């Protein structure tokens, strides 16, 4: 019988910079929010956040459920996958492949969020991918990439192909696999995933009705693409900072303890 590791008893707050600690708290909150919204997949997906001012990043300890993750339990690694602070946990090797691939080439990206939801995988398994059926889909389609399934992401050679497929986009659908967002902040990455996940849910529900679907006209799509491009270049990003405090209040009420 394997004995489960104990959660860290001591806070790392005094061992890291104030900027890193705040990133840890926000990233732990993001993990808890994914669990709260029911988008987790036991221990098998991952979110990473870059440590401010360097190329190191934080990722989940492999073996903890998302509702268990705290600021101090997050694992800090470099781009080569080396642990930089002592931790009883390893990291998910597939998570390392995916997240290091993005952080290696997209230096402006502060957070990469990857999930395996039923609605997301259902849409990813459709040849046409995400369809322009909802207002939510407009934001996604304006900056959406696809990366074909190559099996569990354990082959580091896949990183170059994932990087090429992502390009400068901020949303990605991985066919037969799941969803990914890459953003300039943790709050933006969560809001973008909320939007992508909701667009997928709407598509699956609309298709289940069996009726003819109304697609958003191309000229509206073109306008949305220009708008989103401008938003992504602004200092406000995708606007995730606006709902983030409310999301933290919700989390504090329903799933506290992440800031340890």
N, C-alpha and C positions, 0 to 999 in steps of 0.2 A: 504494500500500500504506500502510495506517495504522500508524504506529509506536505500540506500546503504551506507556502511561505507566509509568515505573519506580515501584516501591513506595517509600514514604517512607524515606529513609536515616536521618533523624534522628528521635529520639523527641520527642514533644510533652510529655513528663512535666513538664519544668521550665517550660512555658509556660501550664499550666492549673492550677486548684486541685487539691488532693488529692482532694476529693470528685468532681470531674469526671474525674480520671484513673482513679479506682477504677471509676466508671461506664463509662468507655471500655474498661477491661480486661474487665469483666464482659460488656459488650455484644459485644466482639470474641470472647470465649469462646462466647457464645450463637450467634453466626454460625458459628463452627467446629463447635459441637455439631450444628447443623442440617445442616451438610455431613457430619459424621461419621455421623449417623443416616440419611443419604441422602434428606433432605427438601428439598434445594435444587433450584432450577430454573435452572441456569446462573447468570446474573447478575440474574434477573428478579423476585425477591421481595425482601422488606425487613423489617427489624426496626428499631425506633427506641427510644431511651431518653431521657427528660428529663434535662437537666443539673440536678443538685440546686440548689434555691433560686431557680430562674428558669423562664421559659417556653420557653427555647431547648431544642432537642433534637438528638441525634446520630443519624445514619443512614448507611447504607452508601454508599461511593463507587461510582457507576454505572460498571461496567466490570470490577470485581474479582469473581472467584469467591469464594464464602463461605469456602473453606479458605485464601484468601489474606489475609483481612481481619485487620488488627491494630488495637490501641488507637489508634495514631497516624494510621492511614489513614482513620478515621471522619470524616465531614463534619459540622461543627456549623452548624446553621441556625436562624433564628428562625421564628416562625409564618407569616411572609410568604414564606418560602423563600429568604431572603438568606443567603449563606454568611458566617460570622462569623470564620473563620480561613482563611488561604490554603490552597488545595488544588488540585492539578492536575485533580481530578475534578469532574464535575457530579453531580447526584443524579437518581434515576429520577423523572420528573415524575408518573407514576401513584402512586409511593410517597409523594411529597409530598402529593398529594391525599388519600390514605387516612389517612396518619399525622397530618397537620395537622388533619384533621377531628376525630379522636379527641382529640388534645391540646388543641384549642381549647375543648372543652366538658367534658372529664373530667379535671379538674385533679388528682384523686387518682391518676390512672394514670401510672405511671412508665415502663412499657414496653408497646409494641404490637408484636405478632409476627404476620406474615402469610406464609403459604406456599401453594404450589400442588402438593400431592401427588396422585398418581393415586387413592389411596383417598379422600382428602378431596374431590376433584372428583367422583369416582364417586358418593359419598353426596350431595353437593350437587346433583347432577343428578337425584336421585330426588324425586318430588313429595312424599313423606312426610318427606323429610329424615332426620335422625338418629332412629333407633328405639331404644326402651328394651330393648336386648338384652343388655347387659353391665353389670357393676359400674362400668366406666369411663364408660359413657353416663349413669349416674345423676348424676355430678358435673357433666357438661356440660349435661344437660337442665334442671338446676336454675337455670341462668343463661345461657340460649341465645337469641340473636337471629338473624334472617335479613335479608339485604339483597339485593334482586333485582339481577340482572345488567343493567348499562347500557352494556356495552362497556368497553374499556380506560379506566381512571379518569383521563382527561385533562381532563374538564369540571369546573371548580371548583364549578359549581352542584350537582353530585352530593353535595358535602360535607354540605349541610343534610339531605338525605334519608338519608345514611348515619348521621349523628348521631341523627336521629329514630328510625331503625330500631334502632340499638344501645341507645339509652336508657341504663339503668343496668346493663345486662348485661355479662358479662365474656368470654363466648364468642360468636363469630359465624360462621355458615356463609354464604358468598357463593355462591348457586346458579350453577352452570356456571363457577365461578371458583376457589374455594379456601376456606381457613380463616383465622380471625383470633382472637387472644386479646389481652385488655387487662388488665393487672395492676398491682399496687402495687409490684412489683419485677421485675427481670429474671429472677431465679430462679423466681418464681411464673409468669411468662409462659411460660417454657420448660416447667415441669411441667404447666401447663394445656394447652399444645399437645401435649405427650407424651400426655396423657390423651385429648384430642380426636382426635388422629391414631390412637391405638390403638383407640378406640371405632369409628372409621370402618373401620379394617382388619378388626376383628372383624365388623362388619356385612356388609361385602362378602364375607368368607369364609363367614359363616353363610348368606347368601343363595345362594352358589354351590353349596351342598350340595343345594339343591332341596327340602328337607323343610320341614314346617310349623315356623315359628319360635315360640318361647316368649317372650312379652313380659313384662317385669317388671310386677307389679301396680301399679295406680294409687296405692294407699295407701303402697306402698314409695317410689314416686316423690315423693309429697307429703312423706314424712318426710325424704327426701334433700334436697329443696328447702329445707326449714326448717333442716336441719343446715348446708348449704352457705352459706345466708344468714348464719348465725351465724359461721361460719368466716371469711367474707369481711370481716366487720366487726371481727374480732379483730386483735390486733397481730401475730399469727403469719401472717395471710393464708392462702393455700392450702397453706402448708407447704413451699414450694419451697426454703427455706433449709436444710432437712434433707438432701436428696440433692445439693445444689449442690456442696459440697466434694468429694464422691465423683465427681461429673461432671467437675470440674476436674482431679482426679487422672487420670481416664480420658483426658481431653484432653491433659494433660501427657505422657502415655505415647504417645499415638497421633497427636497433631497439635499439637505445641508451637509456640511462637513468637507466640502471639496477644497477649502482654503487652508487645510492643515499641511 
